[in-house]
Amino acid sequence: MSTHNAQLAALLDTVVNGAGLVLEDVVVTSVGRRRQVRVVVDLTDDEVGSVDLDRVAQVSRAVGDALDASDALGPQPYSLEVTTPGVDRPLTQRRHWLRARTRLVRVERDGEAPLTGRLLDVGDDGPVLDVDGQQVVPGWDGIRKGVVEVEFTRRDAASGPRRDEADGHDGHDETDETDETDEKDEREEA
């Protein structure tokens, strides 16, 4: 990292931390005669979930004000993008794992089959996963890669069972089957 980028990152780190968030990354690229400044922010270790849009807007204003007040980018015009890491961000730091608690994660390990399980906790020995009802702790040293798996029908303890499970319904409508059978039987008798 160049001295210029290190100074910019230090400036923005102070601003982002002041807003109660963590600076993940700063990328400055040239786009014609302008520069694109992309700032990636994330929640702190003790927060679970994702950064809401109000907080992104707040930190975006603070970052813009700090850049305008400083000479960090010089006189050249720039456009600013403040964003959060995507769900496909690899879990590379302990705080990434902490933030992914309760999520389904896939862990690729050196020399072993990948594990997919619910992340229960993050301990000194490694992440604690629920894999098919058993707690598994792959050691930090053996983890090659960790990622959050996208769940389209995630079941949370807080939200309870899905609607079709709560009323004893499995998502398959038996009434329609019965009606179709009855109609078929009536046609055969005629």
C-alpha positions as a LaTeX table, in Angstrom:
\begin{tabular}{lrrr}
\hline
Residue & $x$ (\AA) & $y$ (\AA) & $z$ (\AA) \\
\hline
Met1 & 0.00 & 0.00 & 0.00 \\
Ser2 & 1.38 & 3.40 & $-0.92$ \\
Thr3 & 1.91 & 6.10 & 1.69 \\
His4 & $-0.93$ & 8.09 & 0.09 \\
Asn5 & $-3.36$ & 5.16 & 0.40 \\
Ala6 & $-2.20$ & 4.44 & 3.96 \\
Gln7 & $-2.90$ & 8.07 & 4.94 \\
Leu8 & $-6.31$ & 7.94 & 3.28 \\
Ala9 & $-7.15$ & 4.65 & 5.03 \\
Ala10 & $-6.04$ & 6.11 & 8.39 \\
Leu11 & $-8.24$ & 9.18 & 7.88 \\
Leu12 & $-11.26$ & 7.11 & 6.88 \\
Asp13 & $-10.68$ & 4.55 & 9.62 \\
Thr14 & $-11.03$ & 7.31 & 12.21 \\
Val15 & $-14.25$ & 8.59 & 10.60 \\
Val16 & $-15.81$ & 5.14 & 10.19 \\
Asn17 & $-14.88$ & 4.07 & 13.74 \\
Gly18 & $-16.39$ & 7.33 & 15.00 \\
Ala19 & $-19.67$ & 6.22 & 13.40 \\
Gly20 & $-19.49$ & 2.92 & 15.28 \\
Leu21 & $-18.49$ & 0.81 & 12.28 \\
Val22 & $-15.35$ & $-0.93$ & 11.01 \\
Leu23 & $-13.46$ & 0.08 & 7.87 \\
Glu24 & $-13.12$ & $-3.08$ & 5.75 \\
Asp25 & $-11.48$ & $-1.64$ & 2.65 \\
Val26 & $-10.75$ & 1.52 & 0.67 \\
Val27 & $-10.23$ & 1.29 & $-3.08$ \\
Val28 & $-9.39$ & 4.30 & $-5.23$ \\
Thr29 & $-9.57$ & 3.84 & $-9.00$ \\
Ser30 & $-9.25$ & 6.29 & $-11.86$ \\
Val31 & $-12.27$ & 6.69 & $-14.10$ \\
Gly32 & $-11.31$ & 9.13 & $-16.82$ \\
Arg33 & $-10.54$ & 12.48 & $-15.19$ \\
Arg34 & $-12.31$ & 11.49 & $-11.99$ \\
Arg35 & $-11.49$ & 9.05 & $-9.26$ \\
Gln36 & $-13.85$ & 6.52 & $-7.79$ \\
Val37 & $-13.45$ & 6.09 & $-4.02$ \\
Arg38 & $-15.07$ & 2.88 & $-2.79$ \\
Val39 & $-15.28$ & 2.54 & 0.98 \\
Val40 & $-16.44$ & $-0.77$ & 2.46 \\
Val41 & $-17.76$ & $-0.63$ & 6.02 \\
Asp42 & $-18.96$ & $-3.36$ & 8.34 \\
Leu43 & $-20.41$ & $-3.87$ & 11.81 \\
Thr44 & $-18.19$ & $-4.30$ & 14.86 \\
Asp45 & $-17.43$ & $-7.71$ & 16.37 \\
Asp46 & $-20.22$ & $-7.56$ & 18.92 \\
Glu47 & $-22.97$ & $-6.83$ & 16.38 \\
Val48 & $-24.80$ & $-9.51$ & 14.41 \\
Gly49 & $-26.65$ & $-8.88$ & 11.17 \\
Ser50 & $-25.91$ & $-6.32$ & 8.53 \\
Val51 & $-25.44$ & $-2.55$ & 8.40 \\
Asp52 & $-28.78$ & $-0.86$ & 7.78 \\
Leu53 & $-29.18$ & 1.81 & 5.12 \\
Asp54 & $-29.51$ & 4.66 & 7.64 \\
Arg55 & $-26.09$ & 3.87 & 9.09 \\
Val56 & $-24.58$ & 3.59 & 5.61 \\
Ala57 & $-26.02$ & 7.01 & 4.72 \\
Gln58 & $-24.73$ & 8.50 & 7.98 \\
Val59 & $-21.19$ & 7.19 & 7.50 \\
Ser60 & $-21.28$ & 8.19 & 3.82 \\
Arg61 & $-21.97$ & 11.81 & 4.77 \\
Ala62 & $-19.21$ & 11.71 & 7.41 \\
Val63 & $-16.70$ & 10.19 & 4.98 \\
Gly64 & $-17.61$ & 12.74 & 2.27 \\
Asp65 & $-17.23$ & 15.62 & 4.74 \\
Ala66 & $-13.84$ & 14.31 & 5.91 \\
Leu67 & $-12.58$ & 13.89 & 2.34 \\
Asp68 & $-13.77$ & 17.39 & 1.37 \\
Ala69 & $-12.15$ & 18.95 & 4.45 \\
Ser70 & $-8.83$ & 17.20 & 3.94 \\
Asp71 & $-6.36$ & 17.20 & 1.09 \\
Ala72 & $-6.33$ & 13.38 & 1.05 \\
Leu73 & $-7.43$ & 13.17 & $-2.60$ \\
Gly74 & $-5.95$ & 16.41 & $-3.85$ \\
Pro75 & $-7.78$ & 18.73 & $-6.25$ \\
Gln76 & $-8.94$ & 16.03 & $-8.67$ \\
Pro77 & $-12.74$ & 15.41 & $-8.58$ \\
Tyr78 & $-13.97$ & 12.11 & $-7.17$ \\
Ser79 & $-17.14$ & 10.15 & $-6.70$ \\
Leu80 & $-17.74$ & 8.33 & $-3.44$ \\
Glu81 & $-19.35$ & 4.95 & $-2.91$ \\
Val82 & $-19.87$ & 3.66 & 0.62 \\
Thr83 & $-21.00$ & 0.06 & 0.75 \\
Thr84 & $-21.00$ & $-3.06$ & 2.90 \\
Pro85 & $-19.39$ & $-6.43$ & 2.16 \\
Gly86 & $-21.56$ & $-8.78$ & 0.18 \\
Val87 & $-22.83$ & $-12.07$ & 1.50 \\
Asp88 & $-20.22$ & $-13.82$ & $-0.62$ \\
Arg89 & $-17.35$ & $-12.22$ & 1.30 \\
Pro90 & $-15.01$ & $-14.94$ & 2.57 \\
Leu91 & $-14.71$ & $-15.29$ & 6.34 \\
Thr92 & $-11.04$ & $-14.42$ & 6.72 \\
Gln93 & $-10.88$ & $-12.69$ & 10.09 \\
Arg94 & $-12.21$ & $-13.68$ & 13.49 \\
Arg95 & $-14.63$ & $-10.74$ & 13.45 \\
His96 & $-16.10$ & $-12.00$ & 10.17 \\
Trp97 & $-16.83$ & $-15.31$ & 11.89 \\
Leu98 & $-18.29$ & $-13.52$ & 14.92 \\
Arg99 & $-20.66$ & $-11.55$ & 12.72 \\
Ala100 & $-21.78$ & $-14.71$ & 10.93 \\
Arg101 & $-23.07$ & $-16.36$ & 14.13 \\
Thr102 & $-26.41$ & $-18.12$ & 13.57 \\
Arg103 & $-25.76$ & $-18.29$ & 9.80 \\
Leu104 & $-25.21$ & $-21.40$ & 7.74 \\
Val105 & $-21.53$ & $-21.56$ & 6.75 \\
Arg106 & $-19.38$ & $-23.77$ & 4.56 \\
Val107 & $-15.87$ & $-24.50$ & 5.79 \\
Glu108 & $-13.23$ & $-25.87$ & 3.45 \\
Arg109 & $-10.43$ & $-27.61$ & 5.31 \\
Asp110 & $-6.96$ & $-28.79$ & 4.36 \\
Gly111 & $-7.03$ & $-32.48$ & 3.46 \\
Glu112 & $-10.61$ & $-33.06$ & 4.67 \\
Ala113 & $-14.10$ & $-32.92$ & 3.28 \\
Pro114 & $-15.86$ & $-29.53$ & 3.50 \\
Leu115 & $-18.25$ & $-28.97$ & 6.39 \\
Thr116 & $-21.57$ & $-27.14$ & 6.17 \\
Gly117 & $-23.33$ & $-26.24$ & 9.40 \\
Arg118 & $-24.94$ & $-23.55$ & 11.49 \\
Leu119 & $-22.34$ & $-21.31$ & 13.16 \\
Leu120 & $-23.15$ & $-21.44$ & 16.87 \\
Asp121 & $-20.17$ & $-19.61$ & 18.34 \\
Val122 & $-16.57$ & $-18.59$ & 17.77 \\
Gly123 & $-14.07$ & $-19.91$ & 20.27 \\
Asp124 & $-10.33$ & $-19.81$ & 20.80 \\
Asp125 & $-9.96$ & $-23.20$ & 19.08 \\
Gly126 & $-12.10$ & $-22.26$ & 16.07 \\
Pro127 & $-15.69$ & $-21.78$ & 14.96 \\
Val128 & $-18.30$ & $-23.99$ & 16.63 \\
Leu129 & $-20.66$ & $-25.49$ & 14.05 \\
Asp130 & $-23.85$ & $-27.49$ & 14.38 \\
Val131 & $-23.45$ & $-30.13$ & 11.67 \\
Asp132 & $-26.49$ & $-32.42$ & 11.56 \\
Gly133 & $-27.12$ & $-32.00$ & 15.28 \\
Gln134 & $-23.51$ & $-32.48$ & 16.39 \\
Gln135 & $-21.14$ & $-29.72$ & 17.48 \\
Val136 & $-17.98$ & $-29.67$ & 15.39 \\
Val137 & $-15.00$ & $-27.38$ & 15.97 \\
Pro138 & $-12.68$ & $-27.26$ & 12.97 \\
Gly139 & $-9.42$ & $-25.77$ & 14.25 \\
Trp140 & $-8.34$ & $-22.37$ & 12.96 \\
Asp141 & $-5.18$ & $-23.89$ & 11.49 \\
Gly142 & $-7.08$ & $-26.36$ & 9.31 \\
Ile143 & $-9.50$ & $-23.88$ & 7.77 \\
Arg144 & $-8.62$ & $-23.01$ & 4.19 \\
Lys145 & $-11.78$ & $-21.03$ & 3.44 \\
Gly146 & $-15.07$ & $-20.14$ & 5.10 \\
Val147 & $-18.14$ & $-18.59$ & 3.47 \\
Val148 & $-21.71$ & $-17.85$ & 4.47 \\
Glu149 & $-24.21$ & $-19.96$ & 2.54 \\
Val150 & $-27.22$ & $-18.16$ & 1.12 \\
Glu151 & $-30.48$ & $-19.43$ & 2.63 \\
Phe152 & $-33.69$ & $-18.60$ & 0.85 \\
Thr153 & $-35.93$ & $-20.28$ & 3.45 \\
Arg154 & $-33.91$ & $-19.77$ & 6.59 \\
Arg155 & $-35.49$ & $-21.03$ & 9.78 \\
Asp156 & $-34.68$ & $-18.96$ & 12.84 \\
Ala157 & $-35.43$ & $-19.80$ & 16.43 \\
Ala158 & $-36.64$ & $-16.21$ & 16.83 \\
Ser159 & $-39.10$ & $-16.40$ & 13.97 \\
Gly160 & $-40.33$ & $-19.91$ & 14.81 \\
Pro161 & $-41.21$ & $-22.62$ & 12.34 \\
Arg162 & $-42.33$ & $-21.87$ & 8.84 \\
Arg163 & $-46.06$ & $-21.31$ & 8.45 \\
Asp164 & $-46.65$ & $-24.69$ & 6.82 \\
Glu165 & $-44.80$ & $-26.46$ & 9.66 \\
Ala166 & $-46.59$ & $-24.53$ & 12.42 \\
Asp167 & $-50.03$ & $-25.75$ & 11.35 \\
Gly168 & $-48.87$ & $-29.32$ & 10.70 \\
His169 & $-48.93$ & $-28.75$ & 6.98 \\
Asp170 & $-46.07$ & $-30.00$ & 4.86 \\
Gly171 & $-46.67$ & $-27.65$ & 1.94 \\
His172 & $-48.57$ & $-30.31$ & $-0.02$ \\
Asp173 & $-52.32$ & $-29.71$ & $-0.23$ \\
Glu174 & $-54.11$ & $-33.01$ & 0.40 \\
Thr175 & $-57.53$ & $-31.43$ & $-0.17$ \\
Asp176 & $-56.73$ & $-30.75$ & $-3.82$ \\
Glu177 & $-55.60$ & $-34.35$ & $-4.32$ \\
Thr178 & $-58.81$ & $-35.69$ & $-2.84$ \\
Asp179 & $-60.95$ & $-33.40$ & $-4.97$ \\
Glu180 & $-59.09$ & $-34.42$ & $-8.12$ \\
Thr181 & $-59.50$ & $-38.11$ & $-7.29$ \\
Asp182 & $-63.21$ & $-37.70$ & $-6.57$ \\
Glu183 & $-63.75$ & $-35.93$ & $-9.90$ \\
Lys184 & $-61.83$ & $-38.68$ & $-11.72$ \\
Asp185 & $-63.89$ & $-41.41$ & $-10.04$ \\
Glu186 & $-67.14$ & $-39.63$ & $-10.99$ \\
Arg187 & $-66.05$ & $-39.43$ & $-14.65$ \\
Glu188 & $-65.21$ & $-43.11$ & $-14.73$ \\
Glu189 & $-68.64$ & $-44.04$ & $-13.33$ \\
Ala190 & $-70.48$ & $-41.97$ & $-15.95$ \\
\hline
\end{tabular}
